[in-house]
């Protein structure tokens, strides 16, 4: 039988939200979800399950939203706006459980409803070794050069991978690093930094209005590297390319799967008549693209599968000589030459028993030949 939080068998006590969140954290939850007219859910090892015996009514959801964001939260949601914020449960002795929160209005049978999704933030970053990052990816990240993108769906560990790379750069003495996040996910206070290394973190929009504005501010400060939470729009992509032109290494994420698809997605932010020019600038700045997918491990936990490509000078020169419409095919060929395609890495993981045959079949169907078909 699924374990439920015993304090919410018949009614969820919103004033005890922190107790519930600690209970979820102790059971290894990565995400917590509340929605009007539904039980609370927690996600453990990639699987969602009910966590309360009762459904949450509109009054309780309003109270939960208010505890997370303040008394005006429900009014903001009723106006059609989305709330992104952070939340912390104080554990004492300087130890907190921190959450990245998204609040949005939804339609339910009664009309207006609220959905609250809370992702547990790990705090101190793991090391590259703890994450099992391939040496080629680690070396490219630590080169502190060009534009470096970590891609994947939400919850695939993109920020965790970037934070591990940032930690190593601080440990090896890369210099001054600027970070812009929404919200700040990782804390580097306990990382043993080499002399001359420093990281300055700003939260969007509390400290800086946008990712693009943070990147533009970095041009005036000339850090060794800038970490940007997400390259989510044209303005941010343009600002990242500008930072690269100033010799600043840029690290960011996108919600895409596959190296070729990532480049297509970024170029879609520009008008068709701009894409040749902006595409050339993008290829010129690109240093590394990594896609990460998390799949259930039959033995428990989840397995990270990665596709990656380092854009060395030879590959860049070759792509810049080719028409943009055939870039995807050439990138797919480069992935095949290096052996770093997602479908191949999934097959290796399946052979080692780290993912199941069903997940392998889905990866092969979705990503095995997708780049070959793209033009």
Secondary structure by P-SEA (a helix, b strand, c coil): cccccccccccccccaaaaaaaaaaaacccbbbbbccccbbbbcccbbbbcccccccaaaaaaaaaaacccaaaaaaaabbbbbbbbbbbcccccccccbbbbbbbbcccccbbbbbbbbbbccccccccccccaaaaaaaaccccbbbbbbccccaaaaaaaaaaaaaaaacccbbbbbccccccccccccccccbbbbbbccccccccaaaaaaaaaaccccbbbbcccccaaaaaaaaaaaaacbbbbbccccccaaaaaaaaaccccccaaaaaaaaaaaaccbbbbbbbbbbcccbbbbbbbbbbbcaaaaaaaaaccccaaaaaaaaaaaaacccaaaaaaaaaaaccccaaaaaaaaacccccccccc
